[in-house]
Amino acid sequence: MANGEPNFPREEIKTQRRRASVAAGLGWGLDGFDWTMFAYALPAITASLSLSESDGPFVVAFSLVASAFGGVVGGTLADRFGRVRVLTFVIVGYSVFTALTATAQNLEQLLLWRTLHGFTFGAEWAVGAALLAEYANPDQRGRTMGFLQSTYAIGWAASTAAYLILFDALNDDQAWRYLFLLGILPAAAAFFIRLTTRDRVKTGASGGSPISFPLLFRPEIRRTTILTTLFGVGGQGTYYSVFIFLPTFLVEERGQSVVGTATYSWVVIAGSFVGYILAGFIHDGLGRRPAFTLYFLGSAGAIVAFVTIPIDGSFVTYTVSFFLGFFASGQAAGYGSFLAELFPSNMRAGGQGLAYNVGRGLAALGPGFIGITADEIGLGESIVIVGLVACSLAITCCWLLPETRGKVIVEDEEPERARPPGRVAQPTPVS
């Protein structure tokens, strides 16, 4: 097989596709469990460790910046040593550092554990998404990656349940520590992944390719690298503008209790799950650029509506909360397919890691801006400013990049059903 791609029998591809779906889904869902619990715990951490109002956003921003480095390193290692091997190690890493967060006694210790967590957390998505995208049917890659993204909502739901149970049963100072101790659980999934799943493509160590990171800045791919990174800034900025501060906004700006905060979070999570699933079908039906445009415009409207309407338990409030999750979370469902289709195999995980996680690191300026300006102009107003700027950037960048719907990205793959007339999908060249 040219370019060192293994020629798997079709039945083996189907089997491994299912295993890759489980592996990537476990990694991303548990990633969602670990990450979202910090937002729930932040008010309690602030009080327990006597932090200032700006310390919490500062820790979040530092963790996101660390995730940018982790994404680049993890993606590069996955291109060199294999998707499955690296995915195993990063899941163990973010699980351990989440659990160690429970031991923090001051700002410095909290910052240390969250930075190390961010570094390992940053690598997970790029590696898992590359693994699954390479197994996905080209005509159904959007929905395949949408299902992957939906596991984040499942992890988020699990952390919400844990938050509700622990903060109801224990005082806040104890509850947030037990919440983070639960973060060690994802480590068990790593052993399942390592034993059951194989890579679809040969990587640098076995295929003789150079380290992928420098390849991303070759003249023929440099424009794609820059635009996808800016696209990542916009997409991640849209998400983090509102969801990092969602529990804080509900508690401090809208006076919600633990139960009230959890209730609205459940509605947002339900919207997120539906948004992820439907986004995949929309991407396969309309194409990447129209689907992203629809979701980012919807995100802008939902963010403005959510921070301006009263949180009073009415049908309107719950409807707006649902659509906030549907659009502002659901827009992320297309990242895995779009980015995988833009980078060739020998630099795919590195390219996805750079775009997604450097984008996330730069998007950390959004939470930082919100933390600085919230006291002056209000938390809700700060969220709106960051959200609208991020949505505008993402829409602009996606239209400057090529449409990739249905693109063949592994040389031996063929669609399992006929393509609609008029669609021509070419293999991605491998440098």
N, C-alpha and C positions, 0 to 999 in steps of 0.2 A: 504494500500500500504506500502510495506516494506520501512524502513528508512525514513518514513514520507513524501515520495513524493506524491503530490496530483494526483489522477487518473482522469485527465481531459478527457472528451469525445473527440473523434477524431475531430469533427467539431469545438469544442471549442479550441482545440490545433491549428487548422488552423487559426481561427480568431485571437487568441492571438499571433500567429507567425507573422501575418501581422502587428499587433499593435506593437509588440516588434521590428520588422524591422523598423517601422516608428520612434519609440521612440529612439532606438539606433542610427539610421541614423541621426535623428535630432541632437542628442547630439554630435555625432562625427563630422558631417558636420559643425555645429556651432562652435565646438571646433577648427576645421581647419580654419574657418573664423577668430576667435579671435587670434589664435596663429600666423598665417602667416602674419597678418598685422604688427606685430612687426618688422619682417625682412624688410618690405618695408619702415617702418617709421624710422629705425635705423639711416641712414645717416642724416635725418632731426633732429632727437632727439639729436644726437651727436653735431650738430652745434648749435641748439637752447639752449641746457643746458650747452654748453661749456665743453663737455666731452672730455677726451683723446681717442685715438684710441683703447686703451685696455679696457676702461670702458664699451663699448657696449658688447663685448664678455664676460666680467665679469658678467654683469647683466644677460645675457643669461644663462651662466653657473650656476649662483645662482638660477635662476628660475627653471632650470632643476633639480638641486639638491632638491629644495623644492618639485618638482613634484614627486620625489622618495618617500618622506615621505607621500605626499598626496595619492599616489597610494596604499601604504601599509595600511594607515589608512582607506581610502575609501573602499578598497577591503574587509578589515576585518569587517568594519561596514555593508557592503552589505551582507556578510555571516551571520552576526548576526541579522540584522534588515530588510533585504530584498533589492533586486536589484532596484526595482522601486522607493522606498522611498529615497534611497541614491542618485540615479541618479538625481532625482528632485532637491535635495539640491545642488549638485555639479554644475549643470548647472546654477542655480541662482548665486552661488558663483563666478564662473569664469566670468560670465557676468558682475557682479557688479565691480569686481576688474579690469577687462579690461577697463571699463568706467572710473574708478578712476585714471587709468594711465594718462588720459588726463589732470589731475590736477597737475601733477608733475612739480616742479619748480627747482629741483636740483637732483643730483645723489642719495642722500639718500632717497628722496621721490619716485623716480623712482624705486629704489631697493626694497622699501617696497611693493609697489603695484604689481610689477612683481613677488615678492616672494610669496605673498598671492594668486596671480593669478595662479602661478605655482602649489601651493599646491592643489587648487581646480581642476585645469585643469588635474593634475596627476591622480585624482580619476576617471575621467569620462570614459576613455576607458575601464578600467578593469571591471567596473560595467556594462556598456552597452554591452560589448562583452560577459560577462558571461550570461546576460539575454537572448541575442539572440542565443548564442550557445546552450543553453538548450532547445530552441524551434526548432532548425534547424533539418531537416532530416539528419540522420547520413551519408547517401551516398551523400548528397549535401551540407554538412556543409562548405566545402571549398568555393564553389561559393557563398553561403549565406553570409559568413563572408567577402568574396571578395567584394560583393556589399556593405556591410557595410563600408568597408575601402574606397570604391570609393566616398562616400559622403564627405570625407575629401577634395578630389580634387574639389568638387562642392563648398565647403566652401572657399577653396583657390582661386577659380575663382572669387567668390563674393568679397573677400578682394582685389583681383587684380583690379577688376572693380572699387571698392570704392577708391582705391589708385589712379588710373588713373584719375578719375573724380575730386577728391578733390585736388590732387597735381597740376592738370592742372588749376583749378579754383581759388585756393587760394595760398598765399605765404606759403613756407614750414613750417614756425613757427606756422601758424594757421592750416595748413592741417593735420599735424600729430595728433593734439589734437582732431579735429573733427573725424578723422579716428577712434580713440579709443573710442570716445563717442558712435559710432555705436555699440560697443561691448555690450551694454546693451540689444540689441534686442533679443539675444538668451533666455533671462529670460522668455519670453512669452511662449516658447516651453515647459517649465517645467510644466505648468498647464495642457497642453494637455496630457503629459505623465502620470502625476499623476492620471488623471481622467479616462483614457482609458485602461491602461495596468496592467496586473497581473503578479506576479512571477510564474514561472513554478515549482520551488522547494521550499519546506519549509526551512526556515533559522533557525539559532540557537535559536533565541528568541522564536520561535513557535515549533521548532523541538527538543529542549532540548540539542543541541550540544554545546560544549564549544567554546570559542573564537578561531577563525581559525588560527591566526598568529602563536601561539606556535606549532600547529599541523604540520606546514610546515617543522619543523626541527626534526620531529620524524625520527628514523633510516630508516623506510621503504620508506619515501618520500624525505629524505634529499638530496640524490644525484640528483633527479629530480629538486628540488628547486635550487640547486647551478648551475646546467648546464643550466636551463632555464634562470636564471639571467644573466649568462655569454652570453648566446645566445641573450638576450635582449640588452646587451652592444654592441655586434657586429652589430645587426640589427639597433638599434637606432643610433649607431656611423656612420653607413653607410649613413643614412638619414641626420643627422645633420652635417656631414662633409662638405656637399655641399650646402644644401638648406637654412641653417641659413644665409650663406654668399652670396647666389646667387644674390640678388639685389646689395649688396656692390661690389661684383666681377664685375658685369656688368657695374656699374657706375664708379668705381675707377680704375679697371684694363683694362676695354674694352671701356671706354668713352661713354657709352650709355646714352641717355636722358631718361626722364620719359617714353616717348612713346616707345622708344627702349627697355627699361627694361621690360615694361609691355608686349610688343610683344613677347619677348623671354620667359617670364613667362607663357604666354598663351600656347605657344607650349609645354613647359615642363608640364604644367597642363594637356593638352590634352593627352600627353604621359602617365602621371600618371593615369589618369582615365582609359585609355585602359589597362594599366598594371595591375591595381587593378582587373578589371573585368576578364581579361584572366587568371590572376594568380589563381583565385578561381577554374576555370575549370581545369587548369593544376594540381592543388593540388588534386582535386577529381580524375583526370585521372591517374597521375603518382605516387601520394603519396607525403607526406610532404617533406621528405628529398631530393628526386630528384628535386622537384619544387624549394625548397629554394636554392639548389646548382646552378641551372640554373639562377635564379634571382640574386644571389650574384656575380657570375662570370660576368654576364652581367653588374651589377652595377660597378664593378671594371673597366671594359673596358670603360664604358660610362663616368665615372668620369675622367679618364685619357684623353679621347678624348676631353671632353668638355673644360678642362682647358688648353689644348695645342693648339687647333685650333684657328685661328683668328675668331673673331665675326664680320663678314662682310656682313651679310644678304644673304649669298649664300644658295643654296639648301642643301649643306653639313652641314652648320652650323645649320640649322633648323632641319635636320634629326638627328644630334647628340643630339640636345636639346630634341627632342621628345623621343629618346631612353634613355636619362638621366632620364627623368620622368618615362618612362616605367619600367625601371629596379630598379633605386635607390629608387623610391617611391613604385613601385609595389611589391617589396619584402616584404613589411609590410602586404600585404593582407592575408598571411597565419598565422599571429600571433594568431588571434582570435580562429581559429579552432584548431591549434596545441596546444596552451597552455590550452584551455578548455578540450581537450582530455587527457592531462597529469595529471590533478588534479581532485580529487573527488569532489562531490557536496558541501560537508560541508566546503571545503577550496578553492573552485574554484576561486571565485572573489579575495580572499586574495592572492592565488598563482599567478593569472594573474597580480594583482596589483604589487606584489613584483617583478616578472620577468620583466614585461614591464617597470615599473617606476623606480625601483632601477637600472635596466639596463639603463634607460634613464638618471638617475642621474649620474651614473658612466660614461656614454657616454658623459656627459658634460665636461669631461676632454679633449675630442676632440676639441670642440670649444675653450676651454681655451688654449690648445696647439697651435691652429691656431692663436689665438689672440696674443700670446707671440712671435711666430716665424715668423709671416707674414712679419714683417719689415726686418727681417734678410734674409730669404730665398725666400720670395714672397708669396702672398696669395694663388696663384694657386698651388704652390709646397706643401704648408702646407696642403691644402685640399686633395691633392693626397695621401700624407703619411697617414693621418688619415683614409681616405676612404679605402685604401688597407689593412691596419691593421684590420679595423673593419670587412671587408668582410671575411678575412681569419678566424677571430675568430668565426664569425657566422656559416660558413660552417663546421668548426671543431666541434662545439657544437651540431649542428643539427644531425650530424652522430653519436654522442655519446648518443643521446636520441633515444627512440624507435620510430618506424614507427607507426602512429596512424590512418591512413586513414580508415574511415568508422566505427570508434569506437562508441559504444553506451554509452552515458554518463548519461542518466536519465533512471531509471530502467523500467519505463512503456512505453518507446518510442520504436517504431518499424519502420523500413524503409518503405516508401510508395511504393517502387518498389523493385524487387528482387535484391539481391547483385550479382555481377559477380561471377562466379565459382572461388573457391580458396581463397576467402576472408572471413575470420572469424573475426567478431568484437565482443569483449566481453565487458560486462558492466564494468565501472570503479568501483572498490570496494570503499565503503564509510566507513571510519573508525568511 
